[in-house]
Amino acid sequence: MTGADPTTVAAVCAWYLAHRRELPWRAEGRTPWGVLVSEVMLQQTQVARVLPAWTAWLQRWPTPAALAADAPGEAVRQWGRLGYPRRALRLHAAATAIVERHDGEVPDDGRALRALPGVGEYTAAAVQAFAFGRRARALDTNVRRVLARLVGGVAQPPPALTAAERARAEALLPTDEAAAALWSIAVMELGALVCTARAPACERCPVADACAWVRAGRPPASGPARPAQRFAGTDRQVRGLLMAVLRDAAEPVPPDALVATWADGIQRERALDGLVADGLVEPLPDGRFRLPVAAPAR
């Protein structure tokens, strides 16, 4: 497919309008800030876990200026158990940059968005498309998988985003901005609900007849299987336990309180050192630890 197929685009968009999930960051009255927060939270986190966290976050910090005025440690505390808490620090840094560079308004320009801390190619395009209705190439895992099957005829996209994938996605984008924005969210939703990684429901797909992968007999993915990510016993688990103690504490935490989280002292200290290096934990001169009260140097 070298250009946007109007029939395919129309079918996917019609399916979306009939079957989309009602999510608050898609609702009427959504703000660009709310969309940006949702995109950062949804990285590596399921929608069901993001919903209450997003609502609480926007209630507390409805604007970038509100978040920027608070301590970065409060962002980490509010982040709770969403995982990968560095995302909270990045959101705080992005909010600060939005206030300093853009008068507190999330920019609609792709280059300006990508210049914000923690905002990469996908997030910038998603904010452009979903907050501002722009024609932007938003390639997340779901979209990459749908296009790999629909156009490429393979079960899964490559491990890393390629130039060929970017060119394919660009060719499929309708030229009209509103139509392109609708296609972007529709194909993403198709990947989330129908064209899933492990159990695609091809019988419910609105474009199964046009799908190169279905026509090829749904061949399995080639190459080695991607290893399942282990969590139990990893430094990531230890980091989470340490962060839980710090989040729940109203005052700085003494070392003994952290010692109790994990028996392996070497691993525990390694995890704690990593949290300090990442700016998620601040060591105090008296030996206690707390969430950061000042933004790390950028």
Buried (B, 14 or more C-beta within 10 A) or exposed (E): BEEBBEEBBBBBBEBBEEBBEEBEBBEEEBBBBBBBBBBBBBBEBEEEBBBEBBEEBBEEBEBBBBBBEBBBBBBBBBBBEBBBBBBBBBBBBBBBBBBEEBEBBBBBEBEBBBBBBBBEBBBBBBBBBBBBBBBBBBBBBBBBBBBBBBBBBBBBBEEEBEEEBEEBBEBBBBEEBEBBBBBBBBBBBBBBBBBBEEEBEBEEBBBBEBBBBBEEEEEEEEEEEEEEEEEEEEBBBBBBBBBEBBBEBEEBBBEEBBEEBBEEEEBBBBBBEBBBEBBBBBBEEEEBBBBBEEBBEE
